[in-house]
Amino acid sequence: MTDQTRWGIHEVQTRNKAIKYRRDLVAKAMETVIMLDETGITDLMIQIEAEYERKYGSNKADRNIL
């Protein structure tokens, strides 16, 4: 058994909770996706790609000012 008073235990537990929460969100989303038909899944993919591009798509070179 791990000593719960050791330094860093709280950070590890918080990180593990965040990972579990993210996995639970994905599992819940997949339950809904299973109920969609082809056009619904296609629309969802387009929206996910747009959101991904908005969050992570900009190139690092675009942020640098010379």
Secondary structure per residue as TSV (DSSP state, phi and psi in degrees):
chain	resnum	aa	ss	phi	psi
A	1	M	-	360.0	138.4
A	2	T	-	-83.6	139.3
A	3	D	-	-68.5	115.1
A	4	Q	T	-73.5	-7.9
A	5	T	T	-95.0	-3.2
A	6	R	S	-64.7	151.5
A	7	W	T	-66.6	135.8
A	8	G	T	95.0	-11.9
A	9	I	H	-63.3	-43.0
A	10	H	H	-61.6	-41.1
A	11	E	H	-64.3	-39.6
A	12	V	H	-65.4	-44.0
A	13	Q	H	-64.3	-40.0
A	14	T	H	-64.8	-42.9
A	15	R	H	-63.3	-42.2
A	16	N	H	-65.1	-37.7
A	17	K	H	-64.9	-39.4
A	18	A	H	-65.1	-41.1
A	19	I	H	-64.3	-44.0
A	20	K	H	-63.7	-40.4
A	21	Y	H	-61.7	-43.7
A	22	R	H	-63.6	-43.1
A	23	R	H	-64.0	-38.2
A	24	D	H	-64.9	-39.7
A	25	L	H	-61.8	-43.1
A	26	V	H	-65.1	-41.9
A	27	A	H	-63.5	-41.1
A	28	K	H	-66.4	-39.6
A	29	A	H	-64.9	-39.2
A	30	M	H	-65.9	-33.6
A	31	E	H	-60.4	-38.7
A	32	T	H	-73.7	-39.2
A	33	V	H	-62.5	-35.9
A	34	I	H	-59.7	-30.8
A	35	M	T	-80.7	-12.1
A	36	L	-	-80.3	155.3
A	37	D	-	-92.8	-173.2
A	38	E	H	-61.2	-44.3
A	39	T	H	-68.5	-36.1
A	40	G	H	-64.1	-42.2
A	41	I	H	-66.4	-39.6
A	42	T	H	-63.2	-44.8
A	43	D	H	-61.7	-41.5
A	44	L	H	-63.2	-42.6
A	45	M	H	-60.6	-41.8
A	46	I	H	-63.3	-43.1
A	47	Q	H	-66.9	-39.5
A	48	I	H	-65.0	-43.2
A	49	E	H	-62.8	-40.0
A	50	A	H	-65.1	-42.4
A	51	E	H	-66.5	-40.9
A	52	Y	H	-62.3	-43.7
A	53	E	H	-63.9	-38.4
A	54	R	H	-65.7	-40.9
A	55	K	H	-80.7	-44.6
A	56	Y	H	-122.2	-0.3
A	57	G	-	-81.5	-20.0
A	58	S	S	-70.0	139.8
A	59	N	-	-77.2	143.8
A	60	K	H	-62.1	-30.4
A	61	A	H	-67.5	-27.3
A	62	D	H	-69.2	-26.0
A	63	R	H	-81.3	-23.4
A	64	N	-	-77.3	131.8
A	65	I	-	-105.2	124.8
A	66	L	-	-96.1	360.0
